């Protein structure tokens, strides 16, 4: 059955019995649809999957703060040790968070270094001949400052970062003014293939009848090996194919088998017991190399063959499916995103600040989100200002809202975005933090459009009424869509949408009035229109007339793979926004991992050419049908990806009722319509899926 978040299926059941003889079936895979970890890429030349030809060597995650520093001088030197094989050293680039006046690699001075644009990192391209087999010493001295991650990794073999206070005569693992063990934020990027990586197929239906599209129960007798995928691989490389099967459309530990290798030395894989009647399966491909300059390759298309024996059924028949062309495909991402669960603190945020009252005037999701955006920006007007202590609150909405009026509390765009993100979570929307180039915003999954939408609540110190999002042809855009528009220059149809003044006026009593308006000034580099009355929307070309962040801020962006900061501030940075970002736990959207020009100092990259990895689908439900032995009934299995799922609901009329994920649907002669949807723990329903069955007894 096709993957769609809103599904209309017309079904005609006829009295035709399938054969009970075993049959050979073939499942054809398109490797471009696989879920790829960040170490596997699509080769642009031939479309094969292979290991990424770029590796970031790092001993730390940047889980630290700007207080953990090492000041270099003629007397204080820092050393970073990299154990390497000479054959893996190709096009080496050294990355230092901070700076060093002098850099030496194995006692040879590095000719020059450069600050990366818009970051706190310094890059030095080092000649390959400077490196050797074994331990390589990088010494930094003569002035500058480094950042330290204290007690990084707690490795048993000791730290790889050392400090000298006697011009290099003695080095000890006591770093910084606190003299603690740890690691300097010094990383090395090499043009070598990653040692290992993996790719996952989508879950596929073993029972599916290719001719009719309806599933016929049966038994899978055996899966044939996939040794042909290993033919012609370079020496020192390997591919290991594995399979697992399950009785549910979503893999889990209770209903799915462990992974089984599909190679000739194991013979055909013959499922036993209940596993033989499992309906769903998934393929895993592991890529391995012990040669830094060699990689295995997986062809874009290949087949898996298996033997299947359908069951004899008195209710066998033909299924005709029609799917409307306008339906949105379901996007699945390999990122293991961790979602905020309901909690007392989340409940407190919703109730203490009357968030339901804030969004009540909104008639649609987008109107409600614009009201919330406006309310957040109007809770305090002291952003970007702080006293001598300059304390910065973490990504915790309750802490930010409690401390925002303290004279030494420094807040900025990242705090408006964090409060907005967590208020969305408190109201049942899924939202995520989004780090731009010198700016922070939020993205919210809006069921109204079944997509991620960028909403910017805190983009201007000078004007509180400029919270905005972008639209093309009336559809709000995600950060990825804005990133791609900036890179391609395809911006003519984009409009900038502020919170409509008439809508904002409805919650004026809940907001803090903005400070008195300064006199307007002529447009000049984004400093104009300081307090002029603005329209509700403008063409993108007019945005430079307003004192806000511009489209070029989307030239690179990142997001953490979690939104549960109200439950735990770690892992991560504790002072987001104080300085350029150094934590290596964010997913950066930019070029391919093969050529990470946008964020070479980080290890997690996402290609904008694979939007399914970045803007995945949420709150959808998919209907799977299969025949039964009884006339006038169909087996229904429901699949969903709804974070914090509370229940599934079904409707065969006008009312919605809870339903299990698997049930038998009794048909009446003529047309039968089934609608299903998911509902999360905040009683916010997801997208509806619909199936229509016509039964002629």
C-alpha positions as CSV (number, residue, x, y, z in Angstrom):
1,X,0.0,0.0,0.0
2,X,1.3,3.4,-0.9
3,X,2.7,5.6,1.9
4,X,0.3,8.5,2.3
5,X,-0.8,10.6,5.3
6,X,-4.4,11.0,3.9
7,X,-5.5,8.0,2.1
8,X,-8.7,7.3,0.1
9,X,-8.8,3.7,-1.2
10,X,-11.6,2.2,-3.3
11,X,-11.8,-1.6,-2.8
12,X,-13.8,-4.3,-4.6
13,X,-13.8,-7.8,-3.1
14,X,-14.6,-10.6,-5.4
15,X,-14.9,-14.4,-4.7
16,X,-11.7,-15.6,-6.1
17,X,-9.5,-18.1,-4.2
18,X,-5.7,-17.7,-4.4
19,X,-3.4,-20.6,-5.1
20,X,-2.0,-22.4,-2.1
21,X,1.2,-23.3,-4.0
22,X,4.5,-21.7,-2.9
23,X,5.6,-18.9,-5.2
24,X,8.9,-17.1,-5.7
25,X,8.6,-13.4,-4.9
26,X,10.9,-10.5,-5.6
27,X,11.2,-7.3,-3.6
28,X,12.9,-4.6,-5.5
29,X,14.7,-1.9,-3.5
30,X,15.6,1.7,-4.4
31,X,18.6,2.5,-2.2
32,X,17.9,6.2,-2.5
33,X,14.8,5.6,-0.3
34,X,16.9,4.0,2.4
35,X,17.4,5.6,5.8
36,X,21.1,6.6,5.8
37,X,23.2,7.3,8.9
38,X,25.5,10.3,8.6
39,X,28.4,8.1,7.5
40,X,26.7,6.8,4.3
41,X,26.1,9.0,1.2
42,X,24.7,8.8,-2.3
43,X,27.6,9.0,-4.8
44,X,26.6,11.8,-7.3
45,X,28.4,10.1,-10.1
46,X,26.7,6.7,-10.3
47,X,23.9,6.9,-7.7
48,X,25.4,4.1,-5.5
49,X,25.5,4.2,-1.8
50,X,28.9,4.3,-0.2
51,X,30.8,5.5,2.9
52,X,31.3,9.2,3.2
53,X,34.8,10.3,2.1
54,X,35.2,12.7,5.0
55,X,35.8,12.0,8.7
56,X,36.0,14.4,11.6
57,X,38.5,13.2,14.2
58,X,37.4,14.5,17.6
59,X,37.8,13.5,21.2
60,X,35.1,15.7,22.6
61,X,31.5,16.8,22.0
62,X,32.0,20.4,22.9
63,X,29.8,19.8,26.0
64,X,31.2,22.8,27.9
65,X,30.7,26.5,28.4
66,X,32.5,29.7,27.6
67,X,34.1,29.9,31.1
68,X,36.3,26.8,30.4
69,X,39.2,28.4,28.6
70,X,42.9,28.2,28.1
71,X,44.8,31.5,27.5
72,X,47.9,30.9,25.4
73,X,51.1,32.9,25.6
74,X,54.9,32.5,25.0
75,X,55.0,30.5,28.2
76,X,51.7,28.7,28.2
77,X,51.4,26.1,25.4
78,X,48.7,23.6,24.6
79,X,49.1,20.2,23.0
80,X,46.6,18.0,21.2
81,X,47.6,14.4,20.3
82,X,46.0,12.6,17.3
83,X,46.8,8.9,16.8
84,X,46.7,8.3,13.0
85,X,47.7,6.0,10.2
86,X,49.7,7.8,7.5
87,X,47.5,6.3,4.8
88,X,44.4,8.0,6.2
89,X,45.9,11.5,6.1
90,X,44.5,13.2,3.0
91,X,43.7,16.9,2.8
92,X,44.0,17.4,6.6
93,X,42.2,20.4,8.0
94,X,42.7,21.4,11.7
95,X,39.8,23.1,13.5
96,X,40.4,25.1,16.7
97,X,37.6,26.7,18.7
98,X,39.2,30.0,19.4
99,X,42.6,30.9,18.1
100,X,46.4,30.3,18.3
101,X,49.0,32.6,17.2
102,X,51.4,29.8,16.4
103,X,50.5,26.2,15.4
104,X,53.0,23.4,15.0
105,X,52.3,19.8,13.8
106,X,55.1,17.4,14.9
107,X,57.5,20.4,15.4
108,X,56.8,21.8,12.0
109,X,55.1,25.3,11.9
110,X,51.8,25.5,10.0
111,X,52.1,28.3,7.5
112,X,48.7,30.0,8.1
113,X,45.3,29.7,9.6
114,X,41.9,31.5,9.0
115,X,38.8,32.3,11.0
116,X,35.7,30.6,9.6
117,X,33.0,33.0,8.5
118,X,30.3,33.4,11.2
119,X,31.7,31.0,13.7
120,X,34.1,30.9,16.6
121,X,36.3,28.3,14.8
122,X,39.8,28.7,13.2
123,X,40.8,26.4,10.3
124,X,44.4,25.6,9.4
125,X,45.1,23.5,6.2
126,X,48.1,21.3,7.1
127,X,50.4,19.7,4.5
128,X,50.0,16.0,4.5
129,X,53.7,15.4,4.9
130,X,53.6,17.0,8.4
131,X,51.8,13.9,9.7
132,X,53.2,10.4,10.5
133,X,52.1,7.0,11.6
134,X,51.3,6.8,15.3
135,X,51.0,9.8,17.6
136,X,50.9,13.2,16.1
137,X,51.5,16.3,18.3
138,X,49.7,19.6,17.5
139,X,51.2,22.4,19.7
140,X,49.5,25.8,20.0
141,X,51.3,28.8,21.6
142,X,52.3,32.4,21.4
143,X,48.9,33.9,22.1
144,X,45.2,33.1,21.6
145,X,42.6,31.2,23.5
146,X,41.2,27.7,23.4
147,X,38.0,26.1,24.8
148,X,38.1,23.1,27.1
149,X,35.7,20.3,27.7
150,X,36.5,19.1,31.2
151,X,37.1,15.4,31.8
152,X,36.1,14.5,28.2
153,X,35.2,10.9,27.7
154,X,37.1,9.8,30.9
155,X,39.3,7.5,28.7
156,X,41.3,4.9,30.5
157,X,44.3,5.6,28.3
158,X,44.4,9.2,29.6
159,X,43.7,12.5,28.0
160,X,44.9,13.5,24.5
161,X,45.1,17.2,25.6
162,X,48.1,18.5,27.6
163,X,49.3,21.9,28.9
164,X,52.7,23.3,29.5
165,X,53.6,26.4,31.6
166,X,57.3,26.2,30.9
167,X,57.5,26.8,27.1
168,X,57.0,23.2,26.2
169,X,59.6,21.5,28.5
170,X,56.9,19.6,30.4
171,X,53.3,18.8,29.5
172,X,50.7,17.7,32.0
173,X,46.9,16.8,31.7
174,X,45.8,19.8,33.9
175,X,44.1,22.3,31.6
176,X,43.0,25.9,32.1
177,X,42.8,28.0,35.1
178,X,41.0,25.2,37.0
179,X,43.8,22.7,36.1
180,X,41.4,19.9,35.3
181,X,41.8,16.9,32.9
182,X,39.8,17.3,29.7
183,X,40.1,17.9,26.0
184,X,40.7,21.1,24.0
185,X,38.2,21.7,21.3
186,X,40.6,20.9,18.5
187,X,39.4,18.7,15.7
188,X,40.9,17.2,12.5
189,X,39.0,16.6,9.3
190,X,40.5,14.0,6.9
191,X,39.5,13.1,3.4
192,X,39.2,9.4,4.1
193,X,36.3,7.0,4.0
194,X,34.4,6.4,7.3
195,X,35.3,3.0,8.7
196,X,31.7,1.9,9.0
197,X,28.1,3.0,8.3
198,X,24.7,1.6,7.8
199,X,21.5,2.0,5.7
200,X,18.0,0.8,6.5
201,X,15.2,0.0,4.0
202,X,11.7,1.1,4.6
203,X,9.5,-1.6,6.1
204,X,8.0,-3.7,3.3
205,X,5.0,-6.0,3.1
206,X,5.7,-9.7,2.6
207,X,2.0,-10.5,2.1
208,X,1.3,-7.8,-0.5
209,X,-0.1,-9.1,-3.8
210,X,1.7,-7.1,-6.6
211,X,-1.2,-7.7,-8.9
212,X,-4.1,-6.5,-6.7
213,X,-2.4,-4.5,-4.0
214,X,-4.3,-6.3,-1.3
215,X,-2.4,-8.4,1.3
216,X,-3.0,-12.2,1.4
217,X,-1.9,-13.9,4.6
218,X,0.6,-16.7,4.2
219,X,4.0,-18.1,5.3
220,X,7.4,-17.0,4.2
221,X,9.3,-20.2,3.7
222,X,12.8,-18.8,3.1
223,X,14.8,-15.7,2.1
224,X,17.7,-16.2,-0.4
225,X,21.2,-14.8,0.4
226,X,22.4,-11.5,-1.0
227,X,26.0,-12.4,-1.7
228,X,25.8,-10.8,-5.1
229,X,26.0,-7.4,-3.3
230,X,29.5,-8.2,-2.3
231,X,30.8,-9.1,-5.7
232,X,33.5,-6.8,-7.1
233,X,34.1,-4.9,-3.9
234,X,37.6,-3.4,-3.3
235,X,40.0,-5.3,-1.2
236,X,39.6,-4.5,2.5
237,X,35.9,-3.5,2.2
238,X,32.7,-5.4,2.8
239,X,28.9,-5.2,2.8
240,X,26.8,-7.2,5.3
241,X,23.1,-7.5,4.5
242,X,20.7,-8.4,7.3
243,X,16.9,-8.8,7.6
244,X,14.4,-8.8,10.4
245,X,10.6,-9.5,10.3
246,X,7.7,-8.6,12.5
247,X,3.9,-8.9,13.0
248,X,3.4,-5.1,13.3
249,X,4.1,-2.4,10.6
250,X,6.5,-0.5,13.0
251,X,9.5,-2.4,14.4
252,X,9.7,-3.0,18.1
253,X,11.5,-5.5,20.4
254,X,8.3,-7.4,21.3
255,X,6.9,-8.2,17.9
256,X,10.0,-8.3,15.7
257,X,12.9,-10.8,15.3
258,X,16.6,-9.9,15.8
259,X,18.6,-9.2,12.7
260,X,19.7,-12.2,10.6
261,X,22.6,-12.1,8.2
262,X,21.7,-12.9,4.5
263,X,24.9,-14.5,3.3
264,X,25.6,-17.9,1.6
265,X,27.7,-19.2,4.5
266,X,24.5,-19.2,6.5
267,X,22.4,-20.7,3.7
268,X,18.8,-19.6,3.1
269,X,17.2,-18.0,6.0
270,X,14.1,-20.0,7.0
271,X,11.9,-18.3,9.6
272,X,10.5,-20.7,12.2
273,X,7.4,-20.7,14.3
274,X,5.4,-17.4,14.5
275,X,8.2,-15.7,12.5
276,X,7.2,-17.6,9.4
277,X,3.8,-15.8,9.3
278,X,5.2,-12.3,9.9
279,X,3.8,-9.8,7.5
280,X,6.5,-7.1,7.5
281,X,10.2,-7.1,7.0
282,X,13.1,-4.6,6.9
283,X,16.6,-4.8,5.3
284,X,19.8,-3.4,6.8
285,X,23.0,-2.9,4.9
286,X,26.2,-2.4,6.9
287,X,29.2,-0.9,5.1
288,X,32.8,-1.7,6.3
289,X,36.3,-0.8,5.3
290,X,39.7,-1.2,6.8
291,X,41.3,0.8,4.0
292,X,41.0,4.6,4.5
293,X,40.9,5.2,0.7
294,X,38.6,2.4,-0.3
295,X,34.8,2.0,0.1
296,X,32.2,-0.7,-0.6
297,X,29.4,0.4,-2.9
298,X,25.7,-0.6,-3.0
299,X,23.9,-0.3,-6.3
300,X,20.9,1.9,-6.4
301,X,18.6,-0.9,-7.4
302,X,18.7,-4.5,-6.4
303,X,16.4,-7.4,-5.6
304,X,15.7,-9.7,-2.7
305,X,14.0,-13.0,-3.5
306,X,12.0,-15.1,-1.1
307,X,9.6,-18.1,-1.2
308,X,6.1,-17.4,0.0
309,X,3.1,-19.7,0.4
310,X,-0.3,-17.9,0.4
311,X,-3.1,-19.3,2.6
312,X,-6.3,-20.6,1.0
313,X,-9.1,-18.2,1.9
314,X,-12.9,-18.3,1.2
315,X,-12.8,-14.5,1.1
316,X,-10.0,-14.1,-1.3
317,X,-10.5,-11.5,-4.0
318,X,-9.3,-8.6,-6.0
319,X,-8.6,-5.1,-4.6
320,X,-8.6,-2.0,-6.8
321,X,-6.9,1.0,-5.3
322,X,-7.2,4.7,-6.3
323,X,-5.1,7.3,-4.5
324,X,-5.8,11.0,-5.1
325,X,-2.8,12.7,-6.7
326,X,-2.9,15.7,-4.3
327,X,-2.0,13.6,-1.2
328,X,1.3,14.3,0.6
329,X,3.8,11.5,0.8
330,X,5.0,10.4,4.3
331,X,8.6,11.3,5.0
332,X,10.6,9.2,7.4
333,X,13.9,10.3,8.9
334,X,16.8,8.2,10.3
335,X,17.4,10.8,13.1
336,X,16.5,9.3,16.5
337,X,14.7,12.4,17.7
338,X,13.7,12.5,21.4
339,X,10.3,14.2,22.1
340,X,9.3,16.0,25.2
341,X,6.8,13.9,27.2
342,X,4.0,15.3,29.4
343,X,5.4,16.4,32.7
344,X,4.4,18.5,35.8
345,X,6.7,21.3,34.6
346,X,5.1,21.4,31.1
347,X,1.7,21.4,32.7
348,X,2.8,24.3,35.0
349,X,4.0,26.3,32.0
350,X,0.6,25.9,30.3
351,X,-1.5,26.8,33.4
352,X,0.7,29.5,35.0
353,X,0.9,31.6,31.9
354,X,-2.7,30.9,30.7
355,X,-1.6,29.6,27.3
356,X,-5.0,28.3,26.3
357,X,-6.3,31.9,26.8
358,X,-3.5,33.2,24.6
359,X,-4.4,31.1,21.6
360,X,-8.2,31.1,22.1
361,X,-9.0,33.9,19.6
362,X,-7.2,31.9,16.8
363,X,-9.6,30.2,14.3
364,X,-6.8,28.0,12.7
365,X,-3.6,26.5,13.8
366,X,-1.6,29.2,12.1
367,X,-3.6,32.0,13.7
368,X,-3.1,30.3,17.1
369,X,0.6,30.0,16.6
370,X,0.9,33.6,15.5
371,X,-0.9,34.7,18.6
372,X,1.5,32.6,20.7
373,X,4.4,34.1,18.8
374,X,3.2,37.6,19.5
375,X,2.6,36.9,23.2
376,X,6.1,35.4,23.8
377,X,7.8,38.5,22.3
378,X,5.7,40.8,24.4
379,X,6.5,39.1,27.8
380,X,9.7,41.1,28.1
381,X,11.3,44.0,26.2
382,X,14.8,43.8,27.7
383,X,16.3,41.3,25.3
384,X,19.9,41.8,24.3
385,X,20.6,43.8,27.4
386,X,22.2,42.6,30.6
387,X,24.0,44.0,33.7
388,X,27.6,43.5,34.8
389,X,27.0,39.9,35.9
390,X,25.5,39.1,32.5
391,X,23.9,35.8,33.5
392,X,22.3,33.9,30.7
393,X,19.4,31.5,31.4
394,X,19.4,28.1,29.7
395,X,16.8,26.7,27.3
396,X,14.2,26.3,30.0
397,X,11.0,28.4,29.5
398,X,10.1,28.4,33.2
399,X,13.5,29.7,34.2
400,X,13.6,32.3,31.4
401,X,10.1,33.7,32.2
402,X,10.9,33.8,36.0
403,X,14.3,35.6,35.5
404,X,13.7,37.8,32.5
405,X,13.2,41.0,34.5
406,X,16.3,40.6,36.6
407,X,18.8,43.4,35.8
408,X,21.7,41.0,35.2
409,X,19.7,38.5,33.1
410,X,20.8,38.5,29.5
411,X,18.3,37.2,27.0
412,X,18.1,37.3,23.2
413,X,16.6,35.6,20.2
414,X,17.5,32.1,21.5
415,X,15.4,32.7,24.6
416,X,12.4,34.0,22.8
417,X,12.6,30.9,20.5
418,X,13.1,28.5,23.5
419,X,10.1,29.9,25.3
420,X,8.0,29.7,22.1
421,X,9.1,26.2,21.4
422,X,8.3,24.9,24.9
423,X,4.9,26.8,25.0
424,X,4.0,25.0,21.7
425,X,5.0,21.7,23.4
426,X,2.8,22.5,26.4
427,X,-0.2,23.1,24.1
428,X,0.4,19.8,22.3
429,X,2.2,20.9,19.1
430,X,5.5,19.3,18.2
431,X,8.2,21.9,18.0
432,X,12.0,22.0,17.7
433,X,14.7,24.5,18.3
434,X,16.4,25.8,15.2
435,X,19.9,27.5,15.2
436,X,20.6,29.8,12.3
437,X,23.6,31.7,11.3
438,X,23.7,34.4,14.1
439,X,20.0,33.8,15.0
440,X,17.6,31.3,16.6
441,X,14.1,30.5,15.7
442,X,11.5,27.6,16.1
443,X,9.9,25.1,13.9
444,X,6.5,23.7,14.6
445,X,4.8,20.7,12.9
446,X,1.5,22.2,11.8
447,X,-1.2,19.6,11.1
448,X,-3.2,22.2,9.1
449,X,-0.5,21.9,6.4
450,X,1.0,18.6,7.4
451,X,4.5,20.1,7.4
452,X,7.2,21.8,9.5
453,X,6.8,25.6,9.6
454,X,9.4,28.1,10.7
455,X,8.1,30.7,13.2
456,X,10.4,33.5,14.4
457,X,9.2,35.1,17.7
458,X,12.3,37.2,18.6
459,X,14.1,38.6,15.6
460,X,14.4,42.3,16.5
461,X,15.6,44.2,19.5
462,X,14.2,47.4,18.2
463,X,10.6,46.3,17.3
464,X,8.5,43.8,19.2
465,X,5.8,43.7,16.5
466,X,8.0,42.0,13.9
467,X,7.5,38.3,14.7
468,X,7.2,36.6,11.4
469,X,7.2,33.6,9.1
470,X,7.5,33.2,5.4
471,X,5.0,31.9,2.8
472,X,5.0,30.8,-0.8
473,X,1.6,30.7,-2.5
474,X,-0.1,30.9,0.8
475,X,1.8,27.9,2.3
476,X,4.2,28.6,5.3
477,X,7.8,27.5,4.8
478,X,10.2,25.5,6.9
479,X,13.8,26.4,7.6
480,X,14.9,23.9,5.0
481,X,12.7,25.5,2.3
482,X,14.2,28.9,3.3
483,X,17.7,27.5,3.2
484,X,17.1,26.1,-0.3
485,X,15.5,29.3,-1.5
486,X,18.6,31.3,-0.3
487,X,21.0,28.9,-2.0
488,X,19.1,28.7,-5.3
489,X,18.0,32.3,-5.4
490,X,14.4,31.3,-6.1
491,X,12.8,33.9,-3.8
492,X,10.4,35.9,-6.0
493,X,7.2,34.3,-4.8
494,X,8.1,34.4,-1.1
495,X,6.1,36.8,1.2
496,X,7.0,37.8,4.8
497,X,4.0,37.4,7.2
498,X,3.9,39.3,10.5
499,X,1.2,38.7,13.1
500,X,-1.8,40.6,11.8
501,X,-2.4,43.7,14.0
502,X,-6.1,43.0,14.3
503,X,-5.3,39.5,15.6
504,X,-2.7,40.6,18.0
505,X,-5.1,43.2,19.4
506,X,-7.3,40.4,20.7
507,X,-4.7,39.4,23.3
508,X,-3.4,42.9,24.2
509,X,-4.4,42.5,27.8
510,X,-2.2,39.4,28.2
511,X,0.9,41.2,26.7
512,X,3.3,43.7,28.1
513,X,3.2,47.0,26.2
514,X,6.2,47.7,24.1
515,X,8.4,50.7,25.0
516,X,7.7,54.1,23.4
517,X,8.4,54.2,19.7
518,X,11.5,56.1,18.5
519,X,11.1,58.4,15.5
520,X,11.1,56.6,12.1
521,X,14.2,56.9,10.0
522,X,14.8,56.4,6.3
523,X,15.6,52.8,5.2
524,X,19.3,52.1,5.4
525,X,20.7,48.6,5.7
526,X,17.8,47.2,7.7
527,X,17.7,50.1,10.2
528,X,14.7,51.9,8.7
529,X,11.1,51.8,9.6
530,X,12.0,51.8,13.3
531,X,8.4,52.2,14.5
532,X,6.2,52.9,11.4
533,X,2.9,51.1,11.1
534,X,3.7,47.9,9.1
535,X,1.4,45.9,6.9
536,X,0.5,42.4,7.8
537,X,2.6,41.0,5.0
538,X,5.3,42.2,2.6
539,X,7.2,40.9,-0.4
540,X,10.6,39.3,0.7
541,X,12.4,42.1,-1.3
542,X,11.1,44.7,1.3
543,X,12.4,42.8,4.3
544,X,15.8,44.7,4.4
545,X,13.7,47.8,5.3
546,X,13.0,46.3,8.7
547,X,15.4,45.7,11.6
548,X,15.1,41.9,11.6
549,X,17.2,39.0,10.6
550,X,17.3,38.4,6.8
551,X,17.1,35.4,4.5
552,X,20.9,35.1,4.5
553,X,20.7,33.9,8.1
554,X,19.4,30.6,6.6
555,X,22.6,30.0,4.7
556,X,23.3,27.3,7.4
557,X,21.2,26.0,10.2
558,X,21.1,23.2,12.7
559,X,18.8,21.6,15.3
560,X,19.3,19.3,18.3
561,X,17.8,15.8,18.0
562,X,15.6,16.4,21.0
563,X,13.1,19.0,22.3
564,X,12.9,17.7,25.9
565,X,14.9,20.5,27.5
566,X,12.2,21.0,30.2
567,X,13.1,17.6,31.4
568,X,16.9,17.8,31.1
569,X,19.3,20.5,30.0
570,X,22.0,17.9,29.2
571,X,23.4,16.7,26.9
572,X,24.1,20.0,25.3
573,X,25.4,23.5,25.8
574,X,24.3,25.4,28.9
575,X,24.8,29.0,27.5
576,X,23.3,28.7,24.0
577,X,23.7,32.0,22.2
578,X,26.4,33.6,24.4
579,X,29.0,32.7,21.8
580,X,29.1,30.9,18.4
581,X,28.0,27.3,18.8
582,X,30.6,24.6,19.6
583,X,28.5,21.6,20.7
584,X,28.8,18.7,18.3
585,X,25.4,17.2,19.0
586,X,23.4,19.4,16.5
587,X,22.4,18.2,13.0
588,X,23.7,20.8,10.5
589,X,21.9,21.3,7.2
590,X,24.3,22.0,4.4
591,X,26.3,20.2,1.9
592,X,27.0,16.5,1.6
593,X,29.2,15.0,4.3
594,X,31.6,14.4,1.5
595,X,32.2,18.1,1.2
596,X,30.9,19.8,4.4
597,X,31.8,23.4,3.4
598,X,28.9,24.8,5.4
599,X,29.9,23.2,8.7
600,X,33.2,21.4,8.4
601,X,33.9,21.7,12.1
602,X,30.9,19.4,13.1
603,X,30.4,15.7,12.5
604,X,26.6,15.5,11.9
605,X,25.5,16.7,8.5
606,X,22.2,16.5,6.6
607,X,22.0,17.1,2.8
608,X,19.3,19.5,1.7
609,X,18.9,17.3,-1.3
610,X,17.3,14.7,1.0
611,X,14.4,16.7,2.6
612,X,12.8,13.5,4.0
613,X,15.7,13.3,6.5
614,X,15.2,16.8,7.7
615,X,11.5,17.6,7.4
616,X,10.0,14.3,8.4
617,X,6.2,13.7,8.7
618,X,4.4,13.5,12.0
619,X,0.9,12.6,13.3
620,X,0.0,10.5,10.3
621,X,-1.8,7.2,10.2
622,X,-1.6,4.5,7.5
623,X,-4.2,1.8,6.9
624,X,-3.1,-1.8,6.0
625,X,-5.8,-4.2,4.8
626,X,-5.5,-8.0,4.4
627,X,-8.0,-10.8,3.6
628,X,-9.4,-13.1,6.2
629,X,-11.1,-16.6,6.0
630,X,-14.5,-15.1,6.6
631,X,-16.8,-13.5,4.0
632,X,-17.6,-9.9,4.5
633,X,-14.7,-9.0,6.7
634,X,-11.2,-7.5,6.3
635,X,-8.3,-7.4,8.7
636,X,-7.2,-3.8,9.5
637,X,-3.7,-2.9,10.8
638,X,-3.0,0.7,11.6
639,X,0.4,2.3,11.5
640,X,1.2,5.8,12.9
641,X,4.1,8.0,13.9
642,X,2.6,10.3,16.5
643,X,4.9,11.4,19.4
644,X,3.2,10.9,22.8
645,X,0.4,8.8,21.2
646,X,-2.6,8.6,23.5
647,X,-4.9,6.5,21.3
648,X,-6.0,5.7,17.8
649,X,-9.6,6.5,16.8
650,X,-11.9,5.2,14.1
651,X,-15.1,6.4,12.6
652,X,-17.6,4.7,10.3
653,X,-20.0,7.6,10.6
654,X,-20.0,11.0,12.3
655,X,-18.4,10.2,15.6
656,X,-14.9,9.1,16.6
657,X,-14.3,6.2,19.0
658,X,-11.0,4.7,20.3
659,X,-9.8,1.7,18.4
660,X,-7.0,-0.9,18.8
661,X,-4.2,-0.8,16.2
662,X,-5.4,-4.2,14.8
663,X,-9.0,-5.2,14.4
664,X,-11.4,-7.0,12.1
665,X,-13.7,-4.8,10.0
666,X,-17.1,-6.2,9.3
667,X,-18.4,-5.1,5.9
668,X,-22.0,-4.5,4.8
669,X,-23.1,-5.1,1.2
670,X,-22.4,-2.0,-0.8
671,X,-20.0,0.8,0.1
672,X,-18.2,0.8,3.5
673,X,-16.1,3.8,4.6
674,X,-13.5,3.7,7.4
675,X,-11.8,6.8,8.8
676,X,-8.9,6.7,11.3
677,X,-6.6,9.1,13.0
678,X,-4.2,9.4,15.9
679,X,-4.6,11.6,19.0
680,X,-1.8,12.6,21.2
681,X,-1.7,13.0,25.0
682,X,-2.8,16.7,24.7
683,X,-6.0,15.6,22.8
684,X,-4.6,17.1,19.6
685,X,-5.7,14.9,16.6
686,X,-3.5,14.1,13.7
687,X,-4.2,13.8,10.0
688,X,-7.1,11.6,8.9
689,X,-6.7,8.5,6.8
690,X,-9.7,7.1,4.9
691,X,-10.5,3.8,3.1
692,X,-13.5,2.9,1.1
693,X,-14.5,-0.7,0.5
694,X,-17.3,-1.9,-1.7
695,X,-18.4,-5.5,-0.9
696,X,-20.6,-7.5,-3.2
697,X,-21.7,-10.7,-1.5
